[in-house]
């Protein structure tokens, strides 16, 4: 699958089948995440694959306030922890105001989600969860911040991915003299 087809296929799934996810596929997702670029190759992340009974318990810890109720359907989760970034000492002093870890974790998470999609899996990146309870459940020290929890599974059939129309994209600009933004949007829409 080429990258643009993969990007079009990936979505935030909220309806999962009960089919368990193979450990080999989950492992490949984490391997892809570890190939993501990071500042000074610091790789400031740790991934924990959660399945079985712990996944059922974890599902309850990402729900609350009416959020993420679909998590009960998931057979697997990947928890993303932030690790201390090990930047080159010369660079570290020059860029101390920039916190690269969150950017790096975002890149790694995108790699993980694309790897899942390429294997026929669906994902949803969750930012709402009970961090201290998850740390206790998974024996993660309180000093290791949980930044994201990713649901991973097979989408429930029949499944139609939900995507925003190109016409709804608002967060980009084109700075060229020879092509206007309106012209480019029209070209992307096929009009």
C-alpha positions in Angstrom: 0.0 0.0 0.0 1.5 3.4 -0.9 1.7 6.1 1.8 -1.2 8.2 0.5 -3.6 5.2 0.4 -2.4 4.3 3.9 -3.0 7.8 5.2 -6.5 7.8 3.6 -7.3 4.4 5.2 -6.2 5.3 8.8 -8.9 6.6 11.1 -9.8 6.9 14.7 -12.0 3.8 15.1 -14.7 3.7 17.8 -16.4 0.4 16.9 -14.3 -2.8 17.3 -15.1 -6.4 16.7 -14.4 -9.0 19.5 -11.6 -10.6 17.4 -8.4 -10.7 19.4 -5.3 -9.0 18.0 -2.3 -11.2 17.3 0.7 -10.4 19.4 2.9 -10.4 16.3 0.9 -7.6 14.8 1.0 -5.5 18.0 4.8 -6.1 18.2 5.2 -4.9 14.6 3.3 -1.7 15.5 5.8 -1.0 18.4 8.7 -1.9 16.1 7.5 0.7 13.6 7.1 3.3 16.3 10.7 2.7 17.4 11.8 3.6 13.9 10.3 7.1 14.1 12.6 10.0 14.0 13.4 11.8 17.3 15.6 14.7 18.3 19.2 13.5 18.5 17.8 10.0 18.2 16.8 10.3 21.8 13.7 8.0 21.5 12.0 9.4 24.7 9.3 6.8 24.8 8.4 3.4 26.2 5.5 1.3 24.8 3.5 -1.2 26.9 1.3 -3.7 25.0 -1.7 -4.6 27.1 -4.0 -7.6 26.3 -6.1 -10.2 28.2 -7.5 -9.4 31.6 -5.4 -6.3 32.1 -6.8 -4.9 28.9 -10.3 -5.3 30.3 -9.3 -3.5 33.4 -7.5 -0.8 31.4 -10.6 -0.2 29.3 -12.4 1.0 32.5 -9.5 3.4 33.2 -9.8 5.3 29.9 -13.5 5.9 30.4 -15.1 8.6 32.5 -17.2 11.7 32.0 -18.9 9.9 29.1 -15.6 9.5 27.2 -14.3 6.5 25.4 -17.1 4.1 26.1 -16.1 2.1 23.1 -12.9 1.0 24.9 -14.8 -1.9 26.4 -14.8 -3.4 22.8 -11.0 -3.3 22.5 -8.9 -6.5 23.0 -5.6 -4.6 23.0 -4.1 -1.3 24.1 -0.7 0.2 23.7 0.3 2.6 26.5 2.9 5.3 25.6 5.1 6.6 28.4 7.5 9.6 28.1 11.1 8.7 29.0 13.8 11.3 29.7 15.2 12.6 26.4 18.9 12.1 26.0 19.9 15.0 23.9 23.5 15.7 22.7 25.0 17.9 25.5 26.0 20.6 23.0 22.5 20.8 21.5 20.8 20.5 24.9 22.2 23.8 26.1 21.2 25.6 22.9 17.6 24.4 22.8 16.7 24.1 26.5 13.4 25.9 26.0 12.2 23.4 23.4 10.7 20.2 24.7 11.2 17.7 21.9 9.8 14.7 23.7 6.1 15.5 23.0 6.9 16.0 19.3 8.9 12.8 19.2 6.1 10.8 20.9 3.6 12.2 18.4 5.8 11.0 15.5 6.3 7.6 17.0 2.5 7.3 17.7 1.8 8.2 14.0 4.2 5.4 12.9 2.5 3.0 15.3 -1.0 3.8 13.9 0.1 3.6 10.3 1.7 0.2 11.0 -1.5 -1.0 12.6 -3.5 0.2 9.5 -1.1 -1.5 7.1 -1.8 -4.8 9.0 -5.6 -4.5 8.8 -6.0 -3.1 12.3 -7.7 0.0 13.5 -6.6 2.4 16.3 -7.8 5.4 18.3 -5.4 7.7 20.2 -6.8 8.5 23.7 -5.7 11.5 25.7 -8.2 11.1 28.5 -7.4 8.4 31.1 -6.8 7.9 34.8 -3.0 8.1 34.8 -2.2 7.0 38.4 -4.6 4.1 38.2 -3.1 2.9 35.0 0.4 3.3 36.4 -0.7 1.1 39.4 -2.4 -1.5 37.1 0.7 -1.9 34.9 3.4 -1.3 37.6 4.6 1.9 35.9 6.5 4.2 38.3 4.7 7.5 39.0 7.8 9.3 37.7 7.1 7.8 34.2 4.3 10.0 32.7 1.7 8.3 30.5 1.2 10.5 27.5 -1.2 8.5 25.4 -3.2 5.3 25.4 -3.9 3.8 22.0 -6.8 1.3 21.4 -5.9 -1.4 18.8 -8.3 -3.9 17.3 -10.2 -5.0 14.2 -13.0 -2.6 13.2 -16.5 -4.0 13.6 -18.2 -4.9 10.3 -19.8 -3.4 8.4 -17.3 -0.6 8.6 -17.2 2.7 6.8 -14.3 5.0 7.8 -15.3 8.5 8.8 -13.1 11.2 7.3 -13.4 14.9 7.0 -13.8 16.3 3.5 -10.8 18.2 2.0 -13.1 21.2 1.9 -13.1 21.2 5.8 -9.4 21.3 6.2 -8.4 24.7 7.6 -5.0 24.4 9.1 -2.6 25.0 6.3 -1.3 27.8 4.1 0.4 27.8 0.8 3.0 30.6 0.2 3.7 30.6 -3.5 3.2 33.3 -6.0 2.2 31.0 -8.9 -0.6 28.9 -7.2 -3.4 30.2 -5.1 -4.8 28.3 -2.1 -8.2 28.2 -3.6 -6.8 26.7 -6.8 -5.0 24.0 -4.8 -8.1 23.1 -2.8 -10.1 22.8 -6.0 -7.5 20.6 -7.5 -7.4 18.4 -4.3 -11.2 18.0 -4.5 -11.0 16.9 -8.1 -13.1 19.9 -9.3 
